[in-house]
């Protein structure tokens, strides 16, 4: 049972990312007063001694672990070993410190990429998470994330630590990373559409537009994290998603409309990954979650934000 108050000391790793910033804002809005948001310069999660020292000094009561080395579809294909090694090191260092300085609760940011593939069923359900190995295209990243469940399971048994392993769908929103080659699908498409709107070139999109994905805005994802943290009934493994299927074609049209582009060209010879990946969120809805930002609204907001901040975005 979680015993977390508004005065509890909450450490957020990856607080500088899109989800991290949304989570800090959500916690502050709800009245949480003691939020630790160290930068990489203050807390290098790849340095085991530094992580231990940080826990020794600050002794957080709650850890919301979002930090990881993240790539998009192409980036994951090209950086399999780096994803596996660095994310495993980050998790090992953090969980070793928690073992030494136990906390009340841990939320771990998992990924839909770690689901067993071929899928048992779509939408994806939590009971099928460990039914096989993940898809090869994101194997290194996926396995590093899946392995984290072992640490959490052991910490729960040996230290009595409560935890939630949140399986995130495709997240997007302001303060994301915008990289055409290694970024996630929405920021990559927005970056390309914005460039096309400036140059007058065609808007090129990988695949034929038929692939299906489940998209959730950072602010909704942050709300879900807080719901899990505050709940007495959250399962250890839970999907965090919109539960709604959107095709890449529908997404592309929304972005093209914002960019004022009519010349959209699909590239069917480019990699598209898994054809359909939609994530069931019934367990999350039962805890009280409701999506508040539709994909249309989220894209309108994000395209406007990107246009205003294009020179200063993270890559």
C-alpha positions in Angstrom: 0.0 0.0 0.0 1.4 3.4 -1.1 1.9 5.9 1.8 2.8 8.9 -0.2 2.0 12.5 1.0 2.3 15.9 -0.6 5.5 16.3 1.5 7.1 13.1 0.3 10.5 13.5 -1.3 10.1 12.5 -5.0 13.0 11.9 -7.3 12.3 12.2 -11.0 15.0 10.9 -13.4 14.8 12.3 -16.9 13.0 15.4 -15.6 14.4 17.5 -18.4 12.6 15.4 -21.1 9.2 16.0 -22.5 7.4 13.6 -20.2 9.6 14.7 -17.3 8.7 18.3 -17.6 5.0 17.4 -18.0 5.3 15.2 -14.8 7.0 18.0 -12.8 4.2 20.4 -13.8 1.5 17.9 -13.0 2.9 17.1 -9.5 3.3 20.8 -8.7 -0.2 21.5 -9.8 -1.5 18.8 -7.4 0.5 20.3 -4.5 3.5 18.0 -4.2 6.2 20.2 -2.6 9.4 18.2 -2.5 10.4 17.3 -6.0 14.0 16.4 -6.9 14.9 17.0 -10.6 18.6 16.6 -11.0 20.2 17.2 -14.4 22.7 14.8 -15.9 25.4 17.1 -14.7 24.2 16.6 -11.1 23.3 13.0 -11.4 24.9 10.9 -14.1 23.0 7.6 -14.0 25.8 5.8 -15.8 28.1 6.5 -12.8 27.3 3.9 -10.1 29.2 5.8 -7.3 27.5 9.1 -8.2 24.1 7.4 -8.0 24.9 5.9 -4.6 26.2 9.2 -3.3 23.1 11.0 -4.5 20.8 8.5 -2.7 22.9 8.7 0.4 22.6 12.5 0.5 19.0 13.0 -0.6 17.3 9.7 0.5 14.2 10.1 -1.7 11.0 8.4 -0.6 9.6 8.0 -4.2 11.4 7.4 -7.5 9.8 8.1 -10.8 12.3 6.6 -13.2 11.9 8.0 -16.7 15.5 8.4 -17.8 16.8 6.3 -20.7 18.8 6.4 -23.9 16.0 6.6 -26.5 15.9 6.4 -30.3 13.2 6.2 -32.9 12.7 3.4 -35.4 15.9 3.9 -37.4 17.9 4.9 -34.4 17.0 1.7 -32.6 18.0 -0.4 -35.7 21.4 1.3 -35.8 22.1 1.4 -32.0 21.0 -2.0 -30.7 24.0 -2.6 -28.5 24.3 0.9 -27.2 20.6 0.9 -26.3 21.0 -2.5 -24.5 24.2 -1.6 -22.7 23.6 2.0 -21.6 20.0 1.5 -20.5 20.9 -1.7 -18.6 23.7 0.2 -16.8 21.4 3.1 -16.0 18.8 0.7 -14.5 21.4 -1.4 -12.6 22.9 1.7 -11.0 19.6 3.1 -10.0 18.1 -0.1 -8.6 21.4 -0.9 -6.7 21.1 2.4 -5.0 17.4 1.8 -4.1 18.5 -1.6 -2.7 21.0 0.2 -0.5 18.6 3.1 0.4 15.1 1.7 0.1 12.2 3.9 -1.0 8.5 3.8 -0.5 7.5 3.5 -4.2 9.1 3.2 -7.7 7.4 4.0 -11.0 9.3 2.6 -13.9 8.8 4.0 -17.5 8.6 0.8 -19.6 7.9 0.7 -23.3 5.3 -1.0 -25.6 8.4 -2.1 -27.7 9.1 -4.7 -25.0 5.8 -6.6 -25.7 6.3 -10.1 -27.0 6.1 -10.4 -30.8 4.3 -11.7 -32.8 1.5 -10.2 -30.7 -0.9 -12.6 -29.0 -3.7 -10.1 -29.6 -4.3 -6.5 -30.5 -5.0 -4.2 -28.7 -2.1 -5.4 -26.5 -3.0 -6.6 -23.0 -0.8 -6.8 -20.0 -1.3 -10.6 -19.6 0.6 -11.1 -22.8 3.6 -8.9 -22.0 6.0 -11.8 -21.3 4.6 -14.3 -23.8 7.7 -14.2 -26.0 10.6 -12.1 -27.2 10.2 -8.5 -28.5 10.3 -7.5 -32.1 13.8 -7.5 -33.6 13.8 -3.9 -34.8 13.9 -2.6 -31.2 15.3 -5.6 -29.5 18.2 -4.1 -27.6 16.1 -1.2 -26.2 13.2 -3.4 -25.5 15.2 -6.1 -23.6 16.9 -3.5 -21.4 13.5 -2.1 -20.5 12.0 -5.6 -19.9 15.0 -6.6 -17.7 14.1 -3.8 -15.3 11.1 -5.8 -14.2 13.4 -8.3 -12.5 14.9 -5.6 -10.3 11.5 -4.3 -9.3 10.2 -7.8 -8.6 13.2 -8.6 -6.3 13.1 -5.2 -4.5 9.4 -5.8 -3.8 10.1 -9.2 -2.3 13.3 -8.4 -0.4 12.7 -4.7 0.6 8.9 -4.4 0.5 9.0 -1.7 -2.1 5.8 -0.9 -3.9 6.2 -0.4 -7.7 4.4 0.2 -10.9 6.0 -0.9 -14.2 4.2 1.4 -16.7 4.2 0.2 -20.3 4.1 3.4 -22.3 2.6 3.7 -25.8 4.0 6.2 -28.3 4.3 9.5 -26.4 4.6 12.9 -27.9 4.3 16.6 -27.0 6.2 19.8 -26.3 9.8 19.5 -25.3 10.3 16.3 -27.3 13.5 15.5 -29.3 13.2 16.5 -32.9 15.5 14.5 -35.1 14.5 13.4 -38.6 16.6 10.3 -38.7 16.6 8.9 -35.2 13.6 10.6 -33.6 10.1 9.2 -32.9 7.4 9.3 -35.5 5.5 12.5 -34.5 8.4 14.8 -33.9 10.1 13.4 -37.0 7.0 14.1 -39.2 6.5 17.6 -37.7 10.1 18.4 -38.4 9.9 17.3 -42.0 6.5 19.0 -42.6 7.8 22.3 -41.2 10.8 22.1 -43.4 8.7 21.3 -46.5 6.4 24.2 -45.7 9.5 26.5 -45.8 11.1 25.1 -48.9 8.0 24.2 -50.9 9.2 20.6 -51.3 7.0 17.6 -51.0 6.3 16.1 -47.5 7.9 12.6 -47.6 6.5 10.0 -45.2 7.9 6.5 -44.6 5.6 3.6 -45.5 2.2 3.8 -47.2 0.2 5.4 -44.3 -1.7 2.3 -43.3 0.3 1.3 -40.2 -1.6 1.8 -36.9 -0.3 3.3 -33.7 -1.6 4.4 -30.3 -0.5 8.0 -29.4 -0.7 9.7 -26.0 0.3 13.3 -25.1 3.0 13.8 -22.5 0.5 15.6 -20.2 -1.9 12.7 -20.3 0.9 10.3 -19.6 2.1 12.4 -16.7 -1.5 12.3 -15.2 -1.4 8.5 -15.6 1.9 8.3 -13.7 0.5 10.3 -10.8 -2.7 8.2 -10.7 -0.6 5.0 -10.4 1.6 6.5 -7.7 -1.4 7.6 -5.6 -3.5 4.6 -6.2 -3.9 1.8 -3.7 -5.1 -0.6 -6.4 -2.6 -0.1 -9.3 -1.3 -3.4 -10.6 2.5 -3.9 -10.8 2.3 -4.0 -14.6 0.0 -1.6 -16.4 -0.4 -0.2 -19.9 -0.4 3.6 -20.2 -2.0 4.5 -23.5 -4.9 6.2 -25.2 -6.4 2.8 -26.3 -7.2 4.3 -29.7 -5.9 3.3 -33.1 -4.7 6.0 -35.4 -3.1 5.3 -38.8 0.1 7.0 -39.9 -2.0 8.4 -42.8 -4.4 10.1 -40.4 -1.5 11.5 -38.4 0.2 12.7 -41.5 -3.0 14.5 -42.7 -3.3 16.3 -39.3 0.3 17.4 -39.5 0.0 18.4 -43.2 -3.0 20.5 -42.4 -1.1 22.4 -39.8 1.8 23.0 -42.1 -0.4 24.0 -45.0 1.0 21.2 -47.2 -1.0 19.4 -49.9 1.9 17.5 -51.6 2.3 14.4 -49.4 4.4 11.5 -50.8 4.5 8.1 -49.1 7.7 6.0 -49.4 6.6 2.4 -49.3 10.3 1.2 -49.7 11.2 2.7 -46.3 11.0 0.7 -43.0 7.7 1.0 -41.1 8.2 -1.4 -38.2 5.2 -3.2 -36.9 2.0 -2.8 -38.9 -0.4 -2.5 -36.0 0.4 -1.6 -32.4 -2.5 -0.4 -30.3 -2.5 -0.8 -26.6 -5.4 -1.7 -24.3 -5.8 0.7 -21.4 -8.8 -0.8 -19.5 -6.8 -1.3 -16.3 -5.7 2.3 -16.3 -9.2 3.6 -17.0 -10.4 1.5 -14.0 -8.0 3.6 -11.8 -9.7 6.8 -12.9 -7.7 7.8 -16.0 -9.3 9.6 -18.9 -7.5 11.0 -21.9 -7.9 14.8 -22.1 -5.9 15.7 -25.2 -7.1 14.3 -28.5 -4.5 13.6 -31.2 -5.9 16.4 -33.3 -5.6 18.9 -30.4 -2.2 17.6 -29.5 -0.8 17.9 -33.0 -2.2 21.5 -33.4 -0.5 22.5 -30.1 2.7 20.7 -30.9 3.1 22.1 -34.5 2.5 25.6 -33.2 5.0 25.1 -30.4 7.6 23.7 -32.8 7.2 26.5 -35.2 7.7 29.0 -32.4 10.7 27.2 -30.9 12.4 25.5 -34.0 15.8 27.0 -33.3 16.0 25.9 -29.7 14.4 22.4 -29.8 16.3 19.3 -28.5 17.7 17.0 -31.2 
